[in-house]
Amino acid sequence: ILVELRAVALNYRDPMRANGLLPPEAVEGSPLSRGLGCDGAGIVSAVGPGVTAYKTGDRVSGLMAAALGSHALTHAGAVGPMPGTMSYIEAATFPVAFLTVHHTLADQARPLPGETLLVHGGAGAVGLAALQCARHLGLRVIATAGTETKRDLLRTLGVEHVLDSRSLDFAPRVRELTDGKGVDIVVNSLSGEAIAQSLDLLRPNGRFIELGKRDIFLNNPLLLRPFHRSLTFLGFNLDSIVFDRARGPRLVLDTAARVAAGQYRPLPHTVCPAARVDEAFRLLQHSRHVGKVVVAFDPLDEPVPVEPALGVPALDGEGTYLVTGGLGGFGAATAEWLADRGARHLALVGRRGAEAPEAAAVLQRLAARGVTATAYAADVTDETAVREVIAAVDATGHPLRGVVHCAMQLDDAPLADLTDERFAAVFAPKAAGAHILDRLTTGRALDLFLLHSSVTAATGNLAQAPYVAANAHLEALARARRNAGRTATALAWGPIADTGYVARSNLAATMTGLGFEPVTSTEAFAAADHILAAGTDVAGIGRYRWGRARRLLPSLATPRYAALVPAGAADADESREELLRSLAAMSTEDAVRAITEALARHLAGVLHIDPSELDPDRNLEDFGVDSLMGAEFILQAREYFGIHIPPGELMGGGRTLTHFARLIHDRLGLHSSQGAPPPGP
Ligand SMILES: NC(=O)c1ccc[n+]([C@@H]2O[C@H](COP(=O)([O-])OP(=O)(O)OC[C@H]3O[C@@H](n4cnc5c(N)ncnc54)[C@H](OP(=O)(O)O)[C@@H]3O)[C@@H](O)[C@H]2O)c1
């Protein structure tokens, strides 16, 4: 069924996913992880053949992949009818939390009235749902939570025994509260040692419901001795149950029936209108909410700023695309990209034609994929020669449909050293060549007129005055053509890592050191697809560290570039570089201490506390760092040190600031290169 969304509740995995912090195993093969949001409520706007349970106009709530949008497509069995009086916002608070709890606690653990339940993380959405379910089943509840505010909430909700989940003291306290007998069921979301401690608390015939994913994804082992007491360990994956044709619909309908009967009630929630979805993500990320954060799509709210999904228009398989400089380097990669986009006839032009060193390999690669590529030997500054190439193309019966101008000639030298001839030799192939191509294709129906420019057109460059001028000229030509209603795009590339001049001259490390980090041609063309689809006239594609670049190119410090070089970027970059430089000169112990201090500053920022309150030798978990705060901390550390720390490494025993500082120290490779310049990220 197709559902027009009216409310979508977020889950912790959404901000994790948006920040690229979910491990691949959490996403691969999971229909619910196809996009953001999976708790939805809305109106059925279409039903597929064979769907009898719902019709257009029905109000439903349930699980739907990529629910955070105007519409979502889902299985009829994954949603349930909404009670008549319930709002969409309330209905969106149910699916993930209550399906999880109903399946694991009510269906799988099969509690008997009067049994004792220990709920870890009782103030989270699933925890709150478990409390409702437990009350309904007549269970005695002990709950844990990580902060005093959350524990207060649980007491207010009538939970008799509330303990701290951040220390392992909960185990002896539970024994005390149960006269040494322990509990019958544990609903767990804690990780590491807390799992073993909680298993030990189970009475004979006890059931352990594992809702945390961390230890499962890390494939951590579990000791089996406790199971001698006839214990049951229940793992859980919502995808596997909800999309199981036998179990899924029954679970969804059972849960919906409890909702309809008022046994399960909406969870506490905070609402953000869809136009301010960013606030919803921030709220969740900083755990400043109780229960659920719901994004509301109310037609009466302010409109949602929508960025249209741009389809990349295919090129004309019957037409010919002419690529100057297309017989080698980045020009040849460009020709292959045109083939990726549907071009089947290419005219590749260079002064050496098929004699160019890479030409044979380029032609062979294209032929192998069914593309007719013809090499033409012509100088693009020679109008007669270019006219002849176009005439030859016309004679093939595959009319010229596009031009990509990649030809370039370099001759780096200070401007004062250049003669007119040397200047023109660099300037003309780009600038004069582009004008010739522009003139000779006037009146033709082209769907592409692409000019390869360079980031240097914006930043300037030492010893490259004619090259910079020529690229600036190409960008002006693109704008002039657009103004005249003709197609044109100039793409100002940063250095390319895998092919072309920079790669051939082994300049990647030097460029990175200067703040211009090479990108692969795959990354470059992915960005180009987007820009071309958007119909932009001039755009840049590259990865830059402006703080470094500014030291080489003073022009970047002038007000003219204020928009290009974000305020503070230079300082942040410089302070990072300064840190890395000074670290390299320190002894290992001093460097680890300095990194620890930098990490403490970041973590303190995340936790809104003073860095001095952070004991570097305590586990991060002890500071109340939950997975989302952890995610933010990791992102900051990643940004600052240019080092990847997998989120899974954050929690558990021995995960102290000092531990991470040692890890970063090792990964920076400082111990092996004392005094050497810092490596690039
Ligand atoms: N590679 C990078 O990192 C990078 C970065 C930014 C921008 N770009 C832009 O990307 C384009 C391609 O760069 P690249 O690195 O691939 O350069 P490249 O390897 O040096 O190739 C330049 C090509 O242009 C051809 N050419 C030069 N003068 C010509 C002329 N007068 N008429 C016809 N063909 C001519 C050359 O072939 P013949 O010698 O046989 O004529 C050669 O195939 C350039 O426009 C450059 O500004 C590249």
Ligand as a Chemical Component Dictionary entry (heavy atoms), coordinates in Angstrom:
data_LIG
# 
_chem_comp.id                   LIG 
_chem_comp.type                 NON-POLYMER 
_chem_comp.pdbx_formal_charge   0 
_chem_comp.three_letter_code    LIG 
# 
loop_
_chem_comp_atom.comp_id 
_chem_comp_atom.atom_id 
_chem_comp_atom.alt_atom_id 
_chem_comp_atom.type_symbol 
_chem_comp_atom.charge 
_chem_comp_atom.model_Cartn_x 
_chem_comp_atom.model_Cartn_y 
_chem_comp_atom.model_Cartn_z 
_chem_comp_atom.pdbx_ordinal 
LIG N1  N1  N 0  44.091 16.291 -13.749 1  
LIG C1  C1  C 0  43.673 17.138 -12.826 2  
LIG O1  O1  O 0  43.945 16.936 -11.635 3  
LIG C2  C2  C 0  42.834 18.328 -13.203 4  
LIG C3  C3  C 0  42.493 19.235 -12.211 5  
LIG C4  C4  C 0  41.741 20.343 -12.535 6  
LIG C5  C5  C 0  41.327 20.527 -13.834 7  
LIG N2  N2  N 1  41.668 19.639 -14.812 8  
LIG C6  C6  C 0  41.241 19.892 -16.190 9  
LIG O2  O2  O 0  40.912 18.691 -16.818 10 
LIG C7  C7  C 0  41.318 18.698 -18.175 11 
LIG C8  C8  C 0  42.128 17.459 -18.482 12 
LIG O3  O3  O 0  43.267 17.432 -17.613 13 
LIG P1  P1  P 0  44.325 16.253 -17.645 14 
LIG O4  O4  O 0  45.001 16.226 -16.342 15 
LIG O5  O5  O -1 43.729 15.042 -18.205 16 
LIG O6  O6  O 0  45.360 16.834 -18.707 17 
LIG P2  P2  P 0  46.411 16.031 -19.591 18 
LIG O7  O7  O 0  46.564 14.662 -19.114 19 
LIG O8  O8  O 0  47.610 16.899 -19.682 20 
LIG O9  O9  O 0  45.718 15.974 -20.985 21 
LIG C9  C9  C 0  45.547 17.094 -21.790 22 
LIG C10 C10 C 0  45.022 16.631 -23.120 23 
LIG O10 O10 O 0  44.774 17.748 -23.933 24 
LIG C11 C11 C 0  45.217 17.455 -25.247 25 
LIG N3  N3  N 0  45.591 18.736 -25.865 26 
LIG C12 C12 C 0  46.487 19.652 -25.409 27 
LIG N4  N4  N 0  46.541 20.682 -26.259 28 
LIG C13 C13 C 0  45.675 20.441 -27.264 29 
LIG C14 C14 C 0  45.293 21.140 -28.429 30 
LIG N5  N5  N 0  45.839 22.321 -28.725 31 
LIG N6  N6  N 0  44.385 20.585 -29.233 32 
LIG C15 C15 C 0  43.833 19.381 -28.932 33 
LIG N7  N7  N 0  44.138 18.670 -27.854 34 
LIG C16 C16 C 0  45.063 19.192 -27.013 35 
LIG C17 C17 C 0  46.405 16.536 -25.025 36 
LIG O11 O11 O 0  46.619 15.678 -26.133 37 
LIG P3  P3  P 0  47.751 16.043 -27.250 38 
LIG O12 O12 O 0  48.972 16.395 -26.454 39 
LIG O13 O13 O 0  47.841 14.829 -28.073 40 
LIG O14 O14 O 0  47.201 17.213 -27.976 41 
LIG C18 C18 C 0  45.956 15.712 -23.850 42 
LIG O15 O15 O 0  45.223 14.588 -24.263 43 
LIG C19 C19 C 0  42.056 20.000 -18.362 44 
LIG O16 O16 O 0  41.193 20.924 -18.968 45 
LIG C20 C20 C 0  42.385 20.470 -16.974 46 
LIG O17 O17 O 0  42.430 21.873 -16.886 47 
LIG C21 C21 C 0  42.421 18.536 -14.503 48 
# 
loop_
_chem_comp_bond.comp_id 
_chem_comp_bond.atom_id_1 
_chem_comp_bond.atom_id_2 
_chem_comp_bond.value_order 
_chem_comp_bond.pdbx_ordinal 
LIG N1  C1  SING 1  
LIG C1  O1  DOUB 2  
LIG C1  C2  SING 3  
LIG C2  C3  SING 4  
LIG C2  C21 DOUB 5  
LIG C3  C4  DOUB 6  
LIG C4  C5  SING 7  
LIG C5  N2  DOUB 8  
LIG N2  C6  SING 9  
LIG N2  C21 SING 10 
LIG C6  O2  SING 11 
LIG C6  C20 SING 12 
LIG O2  C7  SING 13 
LIG C7  C8  SING 14 
LIG C7  C19 SING 15 
LIG C8  O3  SING 16 
LIG O3  P1  SING 17 
LIG P1  O4  DOUB 18 
LIG P1  O5  SING 19 
LIG P1  O6  SING 20 
LIG O6  P2  SING 21 
LIG P2  O7  DOUB 22 
LIG P2  O8  SING 23 
LIG P2  O9  SING 24 
LIG O9  C9  SING 25 
LIG C9  C10 SING 26 
LIG C10 O10 SING 27 
LIG C10 C18 SING 28 
LIG O10 C11 SING 29 
LIG C11 N3  SING 30 
LIG C11 C17 SING 31 
LIG N3  C12 SING 32 
LIG N3  C16 SING 33 
LIG C12 N4  DOUB 34 
LIG N4  C13 SING 35 
LIG C13 C14 SING 36 
LIG C13 C16 DOUB 37 
LIG C14 N5  SING 38 
LIG C14 N6  DOUB 39 
LIG N6  C15 SING 40 
LIG C15 N7  DOUB 41 
LIG N7  C16 SING 42 
LIG C17 O11 SING 43 
LIG C17 C18 SING 44 
LIG O11 P3  SING 45 
LIG P3  O12 DOUB 46 
LIG P3  O13 SING 47 
LIG P3  O14 SING 48 
LIG C18 O15 SING 49 
LIG C19 O16 SING 50 
LIG C19 C20 SING 51 
LIG C20 O17 SING 52 
# 
